[in-house]
Amino acid sequence: MKKTAAYYIAIFILACLVSCDIGDPIFNPSGIYYTDFMRLTNCYGNQENVHPKVLFFPDSLFGHRYWMAYTPYPCGEPKYENPCVAYSDDGINWNNATRNPLDVPKDQNLKYNSDTHLVYNEQTKRLEVWFRYADEEKQKEIIYRMQSEDGFKWQPKEEMHVNDTTKNFALFLCPTVIHEDNEYHIWTVNLQKKEVEFYTSQHGDNWQYKHSIKLDYNADGIAYYPWHMDIIRDEEKYIMCMMVKGYNTTSSWCLFYTESEDNVKWSTPVIMLKPRKTYWDAYLYRSSLVKTDEGYSLYYSAKDNRHFGMGLLKADQPNGFLERKGLTENTD
């Protein structure tokens, strides 16, 4: 068959349709690595979403059992990494809760949002979205908070913490927040020190530094450093699932598990989830662990060489995901 100009034009159009902004090129629900795939179309018209933080309410909150904060991230473009909110009644099928995104930086030249987190304040009966704004030109980062009394209408953003010490940028990655004991407990990743730092605050601002959490992340002969995390309170202990990067390689993003009874002494981190090098989840990104009435759900974000997305795994125990049949396959 002779290949005409029309043939090559058609091939070009097809290639465009499977690019990062159009189509659904990387999702394969028949894969064994996840039980269900989260097909949530974001405000930019694609399903490349990352950085989930999911909360579960057995008796529902504002009419729904699951709430999630997340950011779109098509092709890793920071200008789209803006806070969004969604809700679900089964933890699988999601709907956008409001006119997303909640916030967009006015100037997007090396200035972007990132690192969403979702908090429920039982005192105020409000949902709170926390996120990090970064200005790489001025080496400035701001932690913002937005509040809602119904999950759909959100108040203007508030500055919770500002770091404008130009020689110390990236000290407050991935703010992870729990409201308990009538105060906020806040963990962030200090990228320069390669450790987690813990703060408290009565109202969310005026952070008080308490201590650092420095752990060694080692597996299969590779040493890792912390990058993005989630922390939950599970009865009498804290559980941390930490997304890490290898010191000497860029191809080893995975998840580690560690727990603590007092938030001071943490167990030796162990591999919680490994990436699959020839699938869409070749590099694991920030993930969210949530306890439900069926056990534990791990909403994990990941990417291949170009595209991002979110998957879902379930297990009876919080550290039981690698024990599932098939989950350790193809991790080379």
C-alpha angles and dihedrals in degrees: 000000000000112000108228129195089261089057093055091045089054091050090050092051091049090052089052092052092058094047122114096273102045133045133004106274105156106042118104111170091184092070118113096225097083134028095221135003122227109234101189115157108212130212091272093059100253137092099231099122130155144170099052123187112186129190124192125210113187093199092038130251119234088351099309136086099214130046126181138187116202143150130232111236110175110185089346093290108162094205089071095047094104128140117270134174131214137174136209139181097206103029091243108067111055136191129194108252101207144359096304139237100053093201138013123186113246093223114040098183100120087329119111147147123244148151106054122199131182124216133180115210108204092193096057095027089228136133114229129200114203122190142164125243117201129196107189093183094059093028090235131142130188129191110216133192131201123189134206135186095199107021092249108065114055130197120231116281120271128207109243100170135001128200113186098153096128096205092053108053123159096033095131108048120160102001107216115195137188124178109215139137089025093297143076120262110202129189124185135174115245100207095191094056093034092228143102120258124204126213137173130209134178096214103014096266130075094051118210115211113227111169147318128255110212115180135169116238109198132155137150091003093304125118116212138191128214120264114154130006149176125210126192134180109236108185106291099356143057120235122203125193107191125195108212141186127215118253093220102029138046095205101072113079109153143145128260129197127217134157139196138188096205105024088243106074111045127188120252105279115249131188110276099176135001128209125244109232099207099042137070090271097060091130119036118218137185110328138186128227117201133177113224136174088269099051126270130339124199114202103196128186120206145154144211120218092303117359132070132206146148131252136183132229129180132203140165092238130038092240095041103091098100090050091067115105113268098009095110095050123115098009097138 
